[in-house]
Amino acid sequence: MFEGINRKPILFDEQMAYDIIAFWSKINPKVFVIHCDAGFSRSPAVAAALTSINGDSDLEFFSRYRPNMHIYRTLIETAQKLKSL
């Protein structure tokens, strides 16, 4: 199905979430595109989490896609930790 993709899977972790949030905070875009190799659950998870972190509704991502909940929760929890510092 995904010919040419021969990478070993890496579990999304808090450091990756921190890196995404730091990058997002630095550029603070109004419109954005998020892309991954397959685009089925990771991209919608990141987009939904960043939208929620930004104070907007993430419902569209959950009604149209199936966000990866591990990635979504890790991003949300990391953002909450950063806010409490």
C-alpha positions in Angstrom: 0.0 0.0 0.0 2.7 2.5 0.9 5.5 1.5 -1.4 8.8 3.1 -0.8 8.1 3.8 2.9 10.6 1.5 4.7 11.0 3.4 7.9 10.8 1.8 11.3 7.8 3.1 13.3 8.5 5.6 16.1 6.0 6.1 18.9 4.9 9.8 19.2 6.2 11.1 22.5 6.1 14.3 24.7 9.3 15.6 23.2 7.8 15.5 19.7 4.7 17.2 21.1 6.9 19.9 22.6 8.7 20.4 19.3 5.4 20.8 17.4 4.0 23.2 20.0 7.2 25.3 20.0 7.3 25.5 16.2 3.6 26.4 16.2 4.0 29.1 18.8 7.0 30.6 16.9 5.2 30.9 13.6 1.6 31.4 14.9 -0.1 30.8 11.5 -3.7 31.8 10.7 -4.0 29.0 8.1 -1.9 25.8 8.0 -1.4 22.5 6.3 -0.3 19.4 8.2 1.0 16.4 6.2 2.3 12.9 7.1 3.1 9.9 5.0 -0.4 8.4 5.0 -2.5 11.3 6.2 -5.3 9.3 7.9 -4.9 9.8 11.6 -1.7 11.6 12.6 -2.2 14.8 10.5 -5.8 15.2 11.7 -4.7 14.6 15.3 -2.0 17.3 15.1 -4.4 19.7 13.4 -7.2 19.1 15.9 -4.9 19.5 18.9 -3.3 22.7 17.6 -6.7 24.1 16.8 -7.9 23.2 20.3 -4.7 24.6 21.9 -5.4 27.8 20.0 -8.8 28.1 21.6 -10.9 27.1 18.6 -13.2 24.2 18.1 -11.7 20.9 17.0 -15.0 19.3 16.3 -14.6 19.4 12.5 -11.6 17.2 12.6 -13.4 14.6 14.7 -16.5 14.7 12.4 -14.6 14.4 9.1 -11.5 12.3 10.2 -10.4 9.8 12.7 -7.6 11.6 14.6 -5.0 9.4 16.4 -6.0 9.8 20.0 -2.6 9.1 21.4 -1.1 12.0 19.4 -4.0 14.3 20.2 -3.9 13.6 24.0 -0.1 13.9 24.1 -0.2 17.3 22.4 -3.0 18.6 24.6 -1.4 17.3 27.8 2.0 18.8 26.8 0.4 22.1 26.1 -1.3 22.1 29.5 2.1 21.3 31.2 3.7 24.2 29.3 1.0 26.6 30.4 1.4 25.7 34.0 5.1 26.5 34.0 
